[in-house]
Amino acid sequence: KAGVTQTPRYLIKTRGQQVTLSCSPISGHRSVSWYQQTPGQGLQFLFEYFSETQRNKGNFPGRFSGRQFSNSRSEMNVSTLELGDSALYLCASTGLAATDTQYFGPGTRLTVL
Amino acid sequence: DAKTTQPPSMDCAEGRAANLPCNHSTISGNEYVYWYRQIHSQGPQYIIHGLKNNETNEMASLIITEDRKSSTLILPHATLRDTAVYYCIVRDLNTGTASKLTFGTGTRLQVTL
């Protein structure tokens, strides 16, 4: 079974631009969570989508948004990029049961210049 | 805030057992202990999880104390490829928040020759 895939793997943007990152979960998984990892703040939860609905949200500004499609694929969008948005963005998928393990993708490395 | 406390770093000689401790003194009855590791800028990799009994899989063993306030991850024969940051996470099984993992700062394990 294929793992979680994320595209693109690397991205360079400039301040003020917007960016969209994509995540394809493990086949059969309906929950997709997004995390941001920076050297200063570590791994932080952004939000989770389940059955096309946002189910949980972390403490991030409204510039960070996401959505999930009917095939469970998810995208996250960051508008009006700031230098501090440079980070590794990780996507993780979980199966149907709450007890199912969460599996992570390889991440997208975003650099904002 | 993370519900776990881990030493910031540990060293281990290759071929020896690596014992990584984790304190989770405020764990509640339905919370599981999960371990992930992250090898330099890759996505976190699931290792093992448990509720109250000791667990073993092909990667590691998890020893949870009887009062569940602490646990130890054991890599029986560490290799250089086990060099990574290891995260101990307490996971709430409430369906609404089970996919929201809270990462602490982890333990950086350095395996040496």
Interface residues (C-beta under 8 A of the other chain):
Chain A: V4 S31 S33 Y35 G42 L43 Q44 F45 E48 F50 R55 N56 G58 L88 L90 A92 T94 A98 T99 T101 Q102 Y103 F104 G105 P106 G107 R109
Chain B: Y32 Y34 Y36 S41 Q42 G43 P44 Q45 Y46 H49 Y87 L93 N94 T95 G96 T97 A98 S99 K100 L101 T102 F103 G104 T105
